[in-house]
Amino acid sequence: NELKFELPKELQKALAHGDLRENAEYQAALQRQEFVRARIAQIRKQLSDLSMLNVNALPRDRVAYGSTVTLLDLDTGEEVTYRLALGDEVDPERGIISVSSPIGSSLLGKREGDEVIVHTPARQRRFEIIKLITLPQELEGGETP
């Protein structure tokens, strides 16, 4: 919508101001248009990558992409829940972490009850997996994070 309607209107408005070399509105609209096009390409690639994902091939009893994992920090006693994701899905504030992050990569392939040691640049952390909901379980409706 923005690419087809809003940005062309902004470009037309900026064109009405004359000399484009020194027209900040025009330059800003062009930059925004470039950003939106790049973002669309990025989302299309992500959709393509995800369409190749075979959910049936994901393990039902081990941590993998899409799993929601509740951990007990063995040093502090605190519980924390993470969902493992890819690229642009990552949102640490909402507990969505990358499978390639230090915690995510340490969790891959582990089972409920396993102890996990995570090496971060700052320190080493120890967790126990106290709850695991895999993507296949969630999609079957058996569990929800």
N, CA, C and O atoms as CSV, one atom per row, in Angstrom:
chain,resi,resn,atom,element,x,y,z
A,1,ASN,N,N,0.823,-1.182,0.000
A,1,ASN,CA,C,0.000,0.000,0.000
A,1,ASN,C,C,0.874,1.255,0.000
A,1,ASN,O,O,0.659,2.175,-0.790
A,2,GLU,N,N,1.857,1.278,0.893
A,2,GLU,CA,C,2.749,2.432,0.972
A,2,GLU,C,C,3.518,2.605,-0.334
A,2,GLU,O,O,3.664,3.720,-0.834
A,3,LEU,N,N,4.010,1.487,-0.885
A,3,LEU,CA,C,4.823,1.538,-2.099
A,3,LEU,C,C,4.004,1.972,-3.309
A,3,LEU,O,O,4.515,2.689,-4.169
A,4,LYS,N,N,2.743,1.554,-3.391
A,4,LYS,CA,C,1.924,1.833,-4.576
A,4,LYS,C,C,1.154,3.143,-4.502
A,4,LYS,O,O,0.857,3.745,-5.533
A,5,PHE,N,N,0.826,3.595,-3.283
A,5,PHE,CA,C,-0.030,4.769,-3.179
A,5,PHE,C,C,0.608,5.944,-2.445
A,5,PHE,O,O,0.676,7.051,-2.978
A,6,GLU,N,N,1.073,5.705,-1.229
A,6,GLU,CA,C,1.567,6.809,-0.406
A,6,GLU,C,C,2.859,7.417,-0.949
A,6,GLU,O,O,2.969,8.636,-1.080
A,7,LEU,N,N,3.834,6.568,-1.262
A,7,LEU,CA,C,5.117,7.099,-1.750
A,7,LEU,C,C,4.985,7.824,-3.088
A,7,LEU,O,O,5.586,8.887,-3.243
A,8,PRO,N,N,4.228,7.304,-4.069
A,8,PRO,CA,C,4.069,8.081,-5.306
A,8,PRO,C,C,3.444,9.461,-5.067
A,8,PRO,O,O,3.813,10.428,-5.733
A,9,LYS,N,N,2.498,9.557,-4.117
A,9,LYS,CA,C,1.907,10.863,-3.794
A,9,LYS,C,C,2.965,11.801,-3.224
A,9,LYS,O,O,3.020,12.978,-3.580
A,10,GLU,N,N,3.810,11.268,-2.331
A,10,GLU,CA,C,4.878,12.084,-1.748
A,10,GLU,C,C,5.862,12.534,-2.823
A,10,GLU,O,O,6.325,13.674,-2.807
A,11,LEU,N,N,6.179,11.640,-3.753
A,11,LEU,CA,C,7.098,12.001,-4.837
A,11,LEU,C,C,6.487,13.083,-5.723
A,11,LEU,O,O,7.186,14.018,-6.115
A,12,GLN,N,N,5.200,12.978,-6.045
A,12,GLN,CA,C,4.530,13.994,-6.867
A,12,GLN,C,C,4.529,15.349,-6.154
A,12,GLN,O,O,4.761,16.392,-6.764
A,13,LYS,N,N,4.263,15.304,-4.855
A,13,LYS,CA,C,4.248,16.539,-4.068
A,13,LYS,C,C,5.638,17.181,-4.070
A,13,LYS,O,O,5.772,18.397,-4.211
A,14,ALA,N,N,6.660,16.354,-3.912
A,14,ALA,CA,C,8.029,16.864,-3.898
A,14,ALA,C,C,8.421,17.405,-5.268
A,14,ALA,O,O,9.131,18.407,-5.358
A,15,LEU,N,N,7.964,16.750,-6.335
A,15,LEU,CA,C,8.267,17.215,-7.694
A,15,LEU,C,C,7.698,18.613,-7.941
A,15,LEU,O,O,8.269,19.402,-8.694
A,16,ALA,N,N,6.590,18.902,-7.309
A,16,ALA,CA,C,5.951,20.207,-7.491
A,16,ALA,C,C,6.796,21.347,-6.930
A,16,ALA,O,O,6.577,22.509,-7.270
A,17,HIS,N,N,7.753,21.020,-6.077
A,17,HIS,CA,C,8.605,22.051,-5.474
A,17,HIS,C,C,9.761,22.472,-6.372
A,17,HIS,O,O,10.545,23.340,-5.988
A,18,GLY,N,N,9.885,21.885,-7.545
A,18,GLY,CA,C,10.897,22.351,-8.487
A,18,GLY,C,C,12.180,21.552,-8.500
A,18,GLY,O,O,12.147,20.326,-8.608
A,19,ASP,N,N,13.324,22.238,-8.391
A,19,ASP,CA,C,14.662,21.662,-8.529
A,19,ASP,C,C,14.844,20.458,-7.598
A,19,ASP,O,O,14.830,20.594,-6.375
A,20,LEU,N,N,15.015,19.283,-8.201
A,20,LEU,CA,C,15.090,18.039,-7.427
A,20,LEU,C,C,16.440,17.843,-6.746
A,20,LEU,O,O,16.539,17.086,-5.780
A,21,ARG,N,N,17.476,18.513,-7.235
A,21,ARG,CA,C,18.807,18.329,-6.651
A,21,ARG,C,C,18.867,18.813,-5.213
A,21,ARG,O,O,19.621,18.273,-4.402
A,22,GLU,N,N,18.084,19.818,-4.897
A,22,GLU,CA,C,18.120,20.384,-3.554
A,22,GLU,C,C,16.780,20.213,-2.842
A,22,GLU,O,O,16.461,20.963,-1.920
A,23,ASN,N,N,16.007,19.230,-3.270
A,23,ASN,CA,C,14.679,19.018,-2.712
A,23,ASN,C,C,14.736,17.898,-1.673
A,23,ASN,O,O,14.759,16.717,-2.020
A,24,ALA,N,N,14.757,18.279,-0.411
A,24,ALA,CA,C,14.884,17.309,0.686
A,24,ALA,C,C,13.689,16.365,0.747
A,24,ALA,O,O,13.854,15.182,1.045
A,25,GLU,N,N,12.480,16.876,0.468
A,25,GLU,CA,C,11.288,16.018,0.493
A,25,GLU,C,C,11.396,14.914,-0.555
A,25,GLU,O,O,11.072,13.757,-0.288
A,26,TYR,N,N,11.851,15.280,-1.734
A,26,TYR,CA,C,11.989,14.309,-2.820
A,26,TYR,C,C,13.029,13.250,-2.459
A,26,TYR,O,O,12.800,12.055,-2.646
A,27,GLN,N,N,14.166,13.695,-1.946
A,27,GLN,CA,C,15.225,12.754,-1.567
A,27,GLN,C,C,14.746,11.813,-0.461
A,27,GLN,O,O,15.034,10.616,-0.493
A,28,ALA,N,N,14.019,12.352,0.512
A,28,ALA,CA,C,13.499,11.526,1.611
A,28,ALA,C,C,12.498,10.503,1.092
A,28,ALA,O,O,12.511,9.349,1.521
A,29,ALA,N,N,11.632,10.916,0.170
A,29,ALA,CA,C,10.646,9.989,-0.399
A,29,ALA,C,C,11.336,8.892,-1.203
A,29,ALA,O,O,10.930,7.732,-1.145
A,30,LEU,N,N,12.382,9.254,-1.956
A,30,LEU,CA,C,13.132,8.244,-2.713
A,30,LEU,C,C,13.811,7.243,-1.777
A,30,LEU,O,O,13.798,6.038,-2.027
A,31,GLN,N,N,14.403,7.756,-0.700
A,31,GLN,CA,C,15.051,6.862,0.272
A,31,GLN,C,C,14.033,5.931,0.914
A,31,GLN,O,O,14.300,4.743,1.096
A,32,ARG,N,N,12.879,6.462,1.252
A,32,ARG,CA,C,11.824,5.642,1.860
A,32,ARG,C,C,11.355,4.571,0.874
A,32,ARG,O,O,11.134,3.422,1.256
A,33,GLN,N,N,11.205,4.954,-0.394
A,33,GLN,CA,C,10.788,4.008,-1.428
A,33,GLN,C,C,11.817,2.885,-1.568
A,33,GLN,O,O,11.456,1.715,-1.695
A,34,GLU,N,N,13.078,3.244,-1.544
A,34,GLU,CA,C,14.157,2.258,-1.632
A,34,GLU,C,C,14.121,1.308,-0.430
A,34,GLU,O,O,14.285,0.097,-0.580
A,35,PHE,N,N,13.906,1.869,0.758
A,35,PHE,CA,C,13.824,1.055,1.976
A,35,PHE,C,C,12.647,0.078,1.898
A,35,PHE,O,O,12.801,-1.104,2.206
A,36,VAL,N,N,11.485,0.563,1.492
A,36,VAL,CA,C,10.292,-0.294,1.413
A,36,VAL,C,C,10.508,-1.412,0.400
A,36,VAL,O,O,10.142,-2.558,0.661
A,37,ARG,N,N,11.091,-1.099,-0.742
A,37,ARG,CA,C,11.370,-2.144,-1.748
A,37,ARG,C,C,12.327,-3.200,-1.199
A,37,ARG,O,O,12.126,-4.395,-1.415
A,38,ALA,N,N,13.365,-2.763,-0.490
A,38,ALA,CA,C,14.326,-3.708,0.098
A,38,ALA,C,C,13.644,-4.578,1.144
A,38,ALA,O,O,13.907,-5.778,1.228
A,39,ARG,N,N,12.780,-3.980,1.932
A,39,ARG,CA,C,12.062,-4.738,2.972
A,39,ARG,C,C,11.127,-5.769,2.341
A,39,ARG,O,O,11.026,-6.894,2.830
A,40,ILE,N,N,10.451,-5.397,1.272
A,40,ILE,CA,C,9.571,-6.336,0.568
A,40,ILE,C,C,10.379,-7.509,0.035
A,40,ILE,O,O,9.954,-8.658,0.150
A,41,ALA,N,N,11.540,-7.231,-0.545
A,41,ALA,CA,C,12.402,-8.305,-1.057
A,41,ALA,C,C,12.847,-9.222,0.078
A,41,ALA,O,O,12.892,-10.442,-0.081
A,42,GLN,N,N,13.172,-8.634,1.207
A,42,GLN,CA,C,13.600,-9.407,2.378
A,42,GLN,C,C,12.467,-10.318,2.867
A,42,GLN,O,O,12.703,-11.486,3.176
A,43,ILE,N,N,11.263,-9.799,2.936
A,43,ILE,CA,C,10.114,-10.587,3.392
A,43,ILE,C,C,9.799,-11.696,2.391
A,43,ILE,O,O,9.471,-12.813,2.791
A,44,ARG,N,N,9.895,-11.402,1.107
A,44,ARG,CA,C,9.662,-12.449,0.093
A,44,ARG,C,C,10.658,-13.590,0.237
A,44,ARG,O,O,10.286,-14.757,0.118
A,45,LYS,N,N,11.923,-13.260,0.491
A,45,LYS,CA,C,12.931,-14.302,0.675
A,45,LYS,C,C,12.621,-15.124,1.916
A,45,LYS,O,O,12.741,-16.349,1.907
A,46,GLN,N,N,12.227,-14.448,2.973
A,46,GLN,CA,C,11.885,-15.149,4.213
A,46,GLN,C,C,10.712,-16.101,3.985
A,46,GLN,O,O,10.738,-17.240,4.451
A,47,LEU,N,N,9.698,-15.646,3.281
A,47,LEU,CA,C,8.555,-16.508,2.972
A,47,LEU,C,C,8.981,-17.702,2.139
A,47,LEU,O,O,8.512,-18.820,2.355
A,48,SER,N,N,9.863,-17.465,1.194
A,48,SER,CA,C,10.374,-18.553,0.366
A,48,SER,C,C,11.125,-19.570,1.213
A,48,SER,O,O,10.937,-20.777,1.060
A,49,ASP,N,N,11.981,-19.074,2.109
A,49,ASP,CA,C,12.737,-19.969,2.990
A,49,ASP,C,C,11.803,-20.778,3.884
A,49,ASP,O,O,11.988,-21.982,4.059
A,50,LEU,N,N,10.801,-20.111,4.449
A,50,LEU,CA,C,9.878,-20.795,5.352
A,50,LEU,C,C,8.984,-21.782,4.612
A,50,LEU,O,O,8.572,-22.793,5.182
A,51,SER,N,N,8.681,-21.499,3.352
A,51,SER,CA,C,7.833,-22.425,2.597
A,51,SER,C,C,8.546,-23.746,2.342
A,51,SER,O,O,7.903,-24.761,2.078
A,52,MET,N,N,9.876,-23.734,2.421
A,52,MET,CA,C,10.639,-24.970,2.236
A,52,MET,C,C,10.761,-25.765,3.534
A,52,MET,O,O,11.245,-26.897,3.525
A,53,LEU,N,N,10.325,-25.179,4.647
A,53,LEU,CA,C,10.417,-25.839,5.943
A,53,LEU,C,C,9.378,-26.948,6.031
A,53,LEU,O,O,8.184,-26.706,5.852
A,54,ASN,N,N,9.833,-28.158,6.305
A,54,ASN,CA,C,8.944,-29.299,6.474
A,54,ASN,C,C,8.727,-29.506,7.968
A,54,ASN,O,O,9.574,-30.073,8.659
A,55,VAL,N,N,7.590,-29.042,8.450
A,55,VAL,CA,C,7.295,-29.127,9.879
A,55,VAL,C,C,7.298,-30.575,10.351
A,55,VAL,O,O,7.678,-30.858,11.487
A,56,ASN,N,N,6.878,-31.490,9.491
A,56,ASN,CA,C,6.851,-32.907,9.871
A,56,ASN,C,C,8.244,-33.466,10.120
A,56,ASN,O,O,8.398,-34.486,10.793
A,57,ALA,N,N,9.258,-32.799,9.579
A,57,ALA,CA,C,10.635,-33.269,9.777
A,57,ALA,C,C,11.235,-32.743,11.085
A,57,ALA,O,O,12.292,-33.205,11.514
A,58,LEU,N,N,10.562,-31.780,11.715
A,58,LEU,CA,C,11.064,-31.242,12.982
A,58,LEU,C,C,10.815,-32.254,14.098
A,58,LEU,O,O,9.778,-32.917,14.119
A,59,PRO,N,N,11.764,-32.372,15.022
A,59,PRO,CA,C,11.582,-33.332,16.120
A,59,PRO,C,C,10.440,-32.920,17.050
A,59,PRO,O,O,10.178,-31.734,17.252
A,60,ARG,N,N,9.773,-33.920,17.604
A,60,ARG,CA,C,8.672,-33.676,18.530
A,60,ARG,C,C,9.135,-33.697,19.988
A,60,ARG,O,O,8.378,-33.320,20.883
A,61,ASP,N,N,10.367,-34.135,20.229
A,61,ASP,CA,C,10.831,-34.290,21.610
A,61,ASP,C,C,12.144,-33.568,21.892
A,61,ASP,O,O,12.721,-33.715,22.969
A,62,ARG,N,N,12.614,-32.788,20.918
A,62,ARG,CA,C,13.876,-32.060,21.082
A,62,ARG,C,C,13.703,-30.625,20.592
A,62,ARG,O,O,12.864,-30.342,19.737
A,63,VAL,N,N,14.501,-29.742,21.141
A,63,VAL,CA,C,14.444,-28.328,20.770
A,63,VAL,C,C,14.897,-28.154,19.320
A,63,VAL,O,O,15.932,-28.676,18.906
A,64,ALA,N,N,14.095,-27.408,18.563
A,64,ALA,CA,C,14.400,-27.089,17.167
A,64,ALA,C,C,13.744,-25.745,16.844
A,64,ALA,O,O,13.158,-25.106,17.718
A,65,TYR,N,N,13.846,-25.328,15.590
A,65,TYR,CA,C,13.202,-24.091,15.145
A,65,TYR,C,C,11.725,-24.111,15.559
A,65,TYR,O,O,11.037,-25.117,15.391
A,66,GLY,N,N,11.256,-22.991,16.099
A,66,GLY,CA,C,9.851,-22.857,16.468
A,66,GLY,C,C,9.508,-23.349,17.856
A,66,GLY,O,O,8.396,-23.118,18.333
A,67,SER,N,N,10.441,-24.025,18.522
A,67,SER,CA,C,10.169,-24.536,19.868
A,67,SER,C,C,10.040,-23.390,20.869
A,67,SER,O,O,10.705,-22.361,20.756
A,68,THR,N,N,9.171,-23.600,21.842
A,68,THR,CA,C,9.065,-22.696,22.983
A,68,THR,C,C,9.629,-23.445,24.175
A,68,THR,O,O,9.161,-24.531,24.517
A,69,VAL,N,N,10.636,-22.861,24.802
A,69,VAL,CA,C,11.400,-23.543,25.842
A,69,VAL,C,C,11.382,-22.711,27.124
A,69,VAL,O,O,11.733,-21.531,27.115
A,70,THR,N,N,10.971,-23.335,28.218
A,70,THR,CA,C,11.043,-22.675,29.519
A,70,THR,C,C,12.258,-23.224,30.246
A,70,THR,O,O,12.419,-24.435,30.405
A,71,LEU,N,N,13.108,-22.304,30.684
A,71,LEU,CA,C,14.370,-22.670,31.324
A,71,LEU,C,C,14.379,-22.221,32.775
A,71,LEU,O,O,13.786,-21.203,33.134
A,72,LEU,N,N,15.060,-22.994,33.594
A,72,LEU,CA,C,15.333,-22.611,34.970
A,72,LEU,C,C,16.807,-22.265,35.039
A,72,LEU,O,O,17.663,-23.107,34.766
A,73,ASP,N,N,17.108,-21.013,35.407
A,73,ASP,CA,C,18.499,-20.600,35.574
A,73,ASP,C,C,19.002,-21.252,36.856
A,73,ASP,O,O,18.533,-20.919,37.945
A,74,LEU,N,N,19.941,-22.169,36.740
A,74,LEU,CA,C,20.414,-22.943,37.884
A,74,LEU,C,C,21.246,-22.120,38.861
A,74,LEU,O,O,21.495,-22.558,39.984
A,75,ASP,N,N,21.674,-20.941,38.445
A,75,ASP,CA,C,22.455,-20.081,39.337
A,75,ASP,C,C,21.580,-19.094,40.110
A,75,ASP,O,O,21.886,-18.753,41.252
A,76,THR,N,N,20.491,-18.634,39.484
A,76,THR,CA,C,19.649,-17.617,40.130
A,76,THR,C,C,18.286,-18.148,40.562
A,76,THR,O,O,17.612,-17.529,41.386
A,77,GLY,N,N,17.876,-19.290,40.011
A,77,GLY,CA,C,16.558,-19.839,40.314
A,77,GLY,C,C,15.433,-19.199,39.520
A,77,GLY,O,O,14.266,-19.532,39.724
A,78,GLU,N,N,15.765,-18.287,38.617
A,78,GLU,CA,C,14.747,-17.614,37.811
A,78,GLU,C,C,14.332,-18.483,36.635
A,78,GLU,O,O,15.134,-19.239,36.088
A,79,GLU,N,N,13.043,-18.360,36.250
A,79,GLU,CA,C,12.541,-19.032,35.058
A,79,GLU,C,C,12.457,-18.019,33.926
A,79,GLU,O,O,12.129,-16.852,34.140
A,80,VAL,N,N,12.757,-18.485,32.724
A,80,VAL,CA,C,12.657,-17.641,31.541
A,80,VAL,C,C,12.167,-18.515,30.392
A,80,VAL,O,O,12.541,-19.683,30.285
A,81,THR,N,N,11.327,-17.937,29.534
A,81,THR,CA,C,10.791,-18.678,28.394
A,81,THR,C,C,11.248,-18.012,27.105
A,81,THR,O,O,11.168,-16.793,26.952
A,82,TYR,N,N,11.729,-18.840,26.179
A,82,TYR,CA,C,12.170,-18.363,24.868
A,82,TYR,C,C,11.472,-19.158,23.776
A,82,TYR,O,O,11.120,-20.324,23.955
A,83,ARG,N,N,11.285,-18.499,22.646
A,83,ARG,CA,C,10.829,-19.170,21.427
A,83,ARG,C,C,11.964,-19.023,20.427
A,83,ARG,O,O,12.490,-17.926,20.242
A,84,LEU,N,N,12.348,-20.127,19.775
A,84,LEU,CA,C,13.457,-20.098,18.823
A,84,LEU,C,C,12.954,-19.736,17.431
A,84,LEU,O,O,11.999,-20.327,16.927
A,85,ALA,N,N,13.610,-18.758,16.821
A,85,ALA,CA,C,13.166,-18.222,15.543
A,85,ALA,C,C,14.349,-17.985,14.616
A,85,ALA,O,O,15.503,-18.236,14.966
A,86,LEU,N,N,14.028,-17.496,13.426
A,86,LEU,CA,C,15.031,-17.165,12.417
A,86,LEU,C,C,15.019,-15.664,12.151
A,86,LEU,O,O,13.995,-15.000,12.315
A,87,GLY,N,N,16.146,-15.148,11.746
A,87,GLY,CA,C,16.300,-13.788,11.225
A,87,GLY,C,C,15.382,-12.716,11.757
A,87,GLY,O,O,15.465,-12.332,12.923
A,88,ASP,N,N,14.497,-12.229,10.886
A,88,ASP,CA,C,13.649,-11.083,11.211
A,88,ASP,C,C,12.574,-11.378,12.240
A,88,ASP,O,O,11.948,-10.451,12.755
A,89,GLU,N,N,12.349,-12.636,12.550
A,89,GLU,CA,C,11.341,-12.978,13.552
A,89,GLU,C,C,11.823,-12.636,14.962
A,89,GLU,O,O,11.015,-12.516,15.883
A,90,VAL,N,N,13.121,-12.482,15.128
A,90,VAL,CA,C,13.736,-12.313,16.443
A,90,VAL,C,C,13.260,-11.022,17.111
A,90,VAL,O,O,13.252,-9.955,16.497
A,91,ASP,N,N,12.868,-11.141,18.373
A,91,ASP,CA,C,12.441,-10.003,19.185
A,91,ASP,C,C,12.743,-10.344,20.646
A,91,ASP,O,O,11.863,-10.823,21.362
A,92,PRO,N,N,13.987,-10.101,21.094
A,92,PRO,CA,C,14.393,-10.497,22.446
A,92,PRO,C,C,13.488,-9.964,23.554
A,92,PRO,O,O,13.304,-10.632,24.572
A,93,GLU,N,N,12.922,-8.777,23.371
A,93,GLU,CA,C,12.038,-8.215,24.397
A,93,GLU,C,C,10.793,-9.068,24.600
A,93,GLU,O,O,10.210,-9.070,25.684
A,94,ARG,N,N,10.382,-9.793,23.564
A,94,ARG,CA,C,9.216,-10.682,23.659
A,94,ARG,C,C,9.634,-12.136,23.868
A,94,ARG,O,O,8.797,-13.036,23.815
A,95,GLY,N,N,10.933,-12.370,24.107
A,95,GLY,CA,C,11.409,-13.727,24.362
A,95,GLY,C,C,11.615,-14.552,23.108
A,95,GLY,O,O,11.722,-15.776,23.181
A,96,ILE,N,N,11.671,-13.896,21.957
A,96,ILE,CA,C,11.883,-14.603,20.690
A,96,ILE,C,C,13.350,-14.425,20.312
A,96,ILE,O,O,13.792,-13.319,19.998
A,97,ILE,N,N,14.103,-15.535,20.345
A,97,ILE,CA,C,15.546,-15.465,20.109
A,97,ILE,C,C,15.926,-16.283,18.881
A,97,ILE,O,O,15.188,-17.174,18.458
A,98,SER,N,N,17.067,-15.972,18.327
A,98,SER,CA,C,17.561,-16.658,17.136
A,98,SER,C,C,18.097,-18.044,17.484
A,98,SER,O,O,18.691,-18.253,18.542
A,99,VAL,N,N,17.873,-18.984,16.567
A,99,VAL,CA,C,18.442,-20.323,16.749
A,99,VAL,C,C,19.963,-20.268,16.707
A,99,VAL,O,O,20.628,-21.192,17.175
A,100,SER,N,N,20.524,-19.190,16.151
A,100,SER,CA,C,21.983,-19.082,16.059
A,100,SER,C,C,22.594,-18.243,17.187
A,100,SER,O,O,23.810,-18.059,17.230
A,101,SER,N,N,21.762,-17.738,18.093
A,101,SER,CA,C,22.280,-16.994,19.248
A,101,SER,C,C,22.974,-17.963,20.195
A,101,SER,O,O,22.785,-19.174,20.077
A,102,PRO,N,N,23.779,-17.453,21.138
A,102,PRO,CA,C,24.438,-18.373,22.083
A,102,PRO,C,C,23.451,-19.279,22.828
A,102,PRO,O,O,23.697,-20.477,22.966
A,103,ILE,N,N,22.347,-18.717,23.304
A,103,ILE,CA,C,21.363,-19.545,24.014
A,103,ILE,C,C,20.657,-20.477,23.035
A,103,ILE,O,O,20.525,-21.673,23.296
A,104,GLY,N,N,20.201,-19.931,21.907
A,104,GLY,CA,C,19.483,-20.745,20.922
A,104,GLY,C,C,20.287,-21.925,20.427
A,104,GLY,O,O,19.783,-23.047,20.381
A,105,SER,N,N,21.532,-21.685,20.058
A,105,SER,CA,C,22.357,-22.781,19.527
A,105,SER,C,C,22.689,-23.804,20.606
A,105,SER,O,O,22.864,-24.984,20.303
A,106,SER,N,N,22.779,-23.367,21.865
A,106,SER,CA,C,23.038,-24.307,22.961
A,106,SER,C,C,21.827,-25.194,23.240
A,106,SER,O,O,21.974,-26.317,23.723
A,107,LEU,N,N,20.632,-24.691,22.936
A,107,LEU,CA,C,19.404,-25.447,23.196
A,107,LEU,C,C,19.078,-26.468,22.110
A,107,LEU,O,O,18.438,-27.483,22.387
A,108,LEU,N,N,19.513,-26.208,20.878
A,108,LEU,CA,C,19.149,-27.086,19.760
A,108,LEU,C,C,19.482,-28.543,20.052
A,108,LEU,O,O,20.597,-28.872,20.459
A,109,GLY,N,N,18.494,-29.410,19.837
A,109,GLY,CA,C,18.690,-30.845,20.011
A,109,GLY,C,C,18.521,-31.344,21.436
A,109,GLY,O,O,18.556,-32.551,21.677
A,110,LYS,N,N,18.339,-30.435,22.382
A,110,LYS,CA,C,18.183,-30.832,23.789
A,110,LYS,C,C,16.728,-31.228,24.064
A,110,LYS,O,O,15.817,-30.895,23.306
A,111,ARG,N,N,16.542,-31.955,25.183
A,111,ARG,CA,C,15.219,-32.440,25.580
A,111,ARG,C,C,14.806,-31.826,26.916
A,111,ARG,O,O,15.629,-31.275,27.647
A,112,GLU,N,N,13.522,-31.933,27.212
A,112,GLU,CA,C,13.026,-31.495,28.508
A,112,GLU,C,C,13.769,-32.266,29.595
A,112,GLU,O,O,13.911,-33.485,29.511
A,113,GLY,N,N,14.241,-31.555,30.613
A,113,GLY,CA,C,14.996,-32.173,31.699
A,113,GLY,C,C,16.501,-32.058,31.531
A,113,GLY,O,O,17.248,-32.240,32.493
A,114,ASP,N,N,16.958,-31.754,30.310
A,114,ASP,CA,C,18.399,-31.620,30.066
A,114,ASP,C,C,18.946,-30.355,30.722
A,114,ASP,O,O,18.257,-29.341,30.835
A,115,GLU,N,N,20.208,-30.445,31.152
A,115,GLU,CA,C,20.931,-29.273,31.626
A,115,GLU,C,C,21.709,-28.718,30.441
A,115,GLU,O,O,22.295,-29.466,29.658
A,116,VAL,N,N,21.706,-27.405,30.324
A,116,VAL,CA,C,22.348,-26.735,29.197
A,116,VAL,C,C,23.326,-25.700,29.733
A,116,VAL,O,O,22.991,-24.911,30.617
A,117,ILE,N,N,24.531,-25.713,29.192
A,117,ILE,CA,C,25.521,-24.692,29.539
A,117,ILE,C,C,25.638,-23.748,28.351
A,117,ILE,O,O,25.894,-24.173,27.224
A,118,VAL,N,N,25.449,-22.469,28.621
A,118,VAL,CA,C,25.493,-21.452,27.575
A,118,VAL,C,C,26.715,-20.578,27.805
A,118,VAL,O,O,26.894,-20.004,28.879
A,119,HIS,N,N,27.550,-20.487,26.781
A,119,HIS,CA,C,28.741,-19.635,26.847
A,119,HIS,C,C,28.421,-18.321,26.143
A,119,HIS,O,O,28.204,-18.289,24.932
A,120,THR,N,N,28.395,-17.243,26.916
A,120,THR,CA,C,28.184,-15.919,26.342
A,120,THR,C,C,29.493,-15.146,26.487
A,120,THR,O,O,30.367,-15.557,27.251
A,121,PRO,N,N,29.640,-14.042,25.771
A,121,PRO,CA,C,30.875,-13.267,25.910
A,121,PRO,C,C,31.123,-12.817,27.350
A,121,PRO,O,O,32.273,-12.712,27.777
A,122,ALA,N,N,30.062,-12.556,28.090
A,122,ALA,CA,C,30.211,-12.048,29.458
A,122,ALA,C,C,30.489,-13.151,30.477
A,122,ALA,O,O,31.282,-12.963,31.400
A,123,ARG,N,N,29.828,-14.313,30.309
A,123,ARG,CA,C,29.974,-15.370,31.315
A,123,ARG,C,C,29.379,-16.682,30.817
A,123,ARG,O,O,28.838,-16.774,29.715
A,124,GLN,N,N,29.498,-17.675,31.661
A,124,GLN,CA,C,28.895,-18.982,31.390
A,124,GLN,C,C,27.628,-19.089,32.236
A,124,GLN,O,O,27.636,-18.751,33.420
A,125,ARG,N,N,26.530,-19.562,31.621
A,125,ARG,CA,C,25.271,-19.699,32.342
A,125,ARG,C,C,24.800,-21.144,32.270
A,125,ARG,O,O,25.034,-21.837,31.280
A,126,ARG,N,N,24.127,-21.596,33.340
A,126,ARG,CA,C,23.615,-22.967,33.392
A,126,ARG,C,C,22.092,-22.935,33.523
A,126,ARG,O,O,21.536,-22.228,34.364
A,127,PHE,N,N,21.436,-23.719,32.670
A,127,PHE,CA,C,19.982,-23.797,32.676
A,127,PHE,C,C,19.539,-25.252,32.683
A,127,PHE,O,O,20.276,-26.150,32.274
A,128,GLU,N,N,18.313,-25.461,33.159
A,128,GLU,CA,C,17.649,-26.751,32.985
A,128,GLU,C,C,16.394,-26.486,32.167
A,128,GLU,O,O,15.666,-25.528,32.429
A,129,ILE,N,N,16.142,-27.337,31.173
A,129,ILE,CA,C,14.927,-27.206,30.372
A,129,ILE,C,C,13.789,-27.821,31.184
A,129,ILE,O,O,13.746,-29.035,31.383
A,130,ILE,N,N,12.868,-26.977,31.650
A,130,ILE,CA,C,11.782,-27.498,32.485
A,130,ILE,C,C,10.477,-27.673,31.708
A,130,ILE,O,O,9.568,-28.358,32.177
A,131,LYS,N,N,10.376,-27.062,30.523
A,131,LYS,CA,C,9.198,-27.268,29.677
A,131,LYS,C,C,9.593,-27.044,28.228
A,131,LYS,O,O,10.315,-26.101,27.904
A,132,LEU,N,N,9.108,-27.926,27.361
A,132,LEU,CA,C,9.404,-27.834,25.928
A,132,LEU,C,C,8.120,-28.043,25.142
A,132,LEU,O,O,7.435,-29.052,25.308
A,133,ILE,N,N,7.804,-27.088,24.290
A,133,ILE,CA,C,6.699,-27.226,23.344
A,133,ILE,C,C,7.306,-27.064,21.957
A,133,ILE,O,O,7.785,-25.986,21.604
A,134,THR,N,N,7.284,-28.126,21.180
A,134,THR,CA,C,7.860,-28.066,19.840
A,134,THR,C,C,6.834,-27.493,18.867
A,134,THR,O,O,5.639,-27.466,19.160
A,135,LEU,N,N,7.302,-27.041,17.721
A,135,LEU,CA,C,6.406,-26.494,16.705
A,135,LEU,C,C,5.383,-27.533,16.245
A,135,LEU,O,O,4.208,-27.195,16.110
A,136,PRO,N,N,5.788,-28.796,15.996
A,136,PRO,CA,C,4.773,-29.790,15.619
A,136,PRO,C,C,3.693,-29.966,16.694
A,136,PRO,O,O,2.517,-30.111,16.361
A,137,GLN,N,N,4.072,-29.956,17.967
A,137,GLN,CA,C,3.081,-30.074,19.050
A,137,GLN,C,C,2.124,-28.886,19.037
A,137,GLN,O,O,0.913,-29.047,19.191
A,138,GLU,N,N,2.678,-27.708,18.853
A,138,GLU,CA,C,1.851,-26.503,18.847
A,138,GLU,C,C,0.870,-26.521,17.683
A,138,GLU,O,O,-0.303,-26.186,17.851
A,139,LEU,N,N,1.346,-26.911,16.505
A,139,LEU,CA,C,0.488,-26.928,15.322
A,139,LEU,C,C,-0.589,-27.996,15.403
A,139,LEU,O,O,-1.663,-27.842,14.821
A,140,GLU,N,N,-0.309,-29.078,16.119
A,140,GLU,CA,C,-1.316,-30.126,16.304
A,140,GLU,C,C,-2.378,-29.699,17.303
A,140,GLU,O,O,-3.407,-30.358,17.450
A,141,GLY,N,N,-2.122,-28.597,17.985
A,141,GLY,CA,C,-3.085,-28.098,18.951
A,141,GLY,C,C,-2.930,-28.708,20.325
A,141,GLY,O,O,-3.732,-28.446,21.222
A,142,GLY,N,N,-1.898,-29.522,20.494
A,142,GLY,CA,C,-1.684,-30.175,21.779
A,142,GLY,C,C,-1.160,-29.234,22.831
A,142,GLY,O,O,-1.447,-29.408,24.015
A,143,GLU,N,N,-0.414,-28.260,22.433
A,143,GLU,CA,C,0.191,-27.319,23.380
A,143,GLU,C,C,0.181,-25.932,22.757
A,143,GLU,O,O,0.201,-25.781,21.536
A,144,THR,N,N,0.151,-24.939,23.608
A,144,THR,CA,C,0.339,-23.566,23.147
A,144,THR,C,C,1.312,-22.883,24.081
A,144,THR,O,O,1.268,-23.082,25.295
A,145,PRO,N,N,2.188,-22.079,23.513
A,145,PRO,CA,C,3.183,-21.401,24.356
A,145,PRO,C,C,2.555,-20.365,25.253
A,145,PRO,O,O,3.256,-19.708,26.022
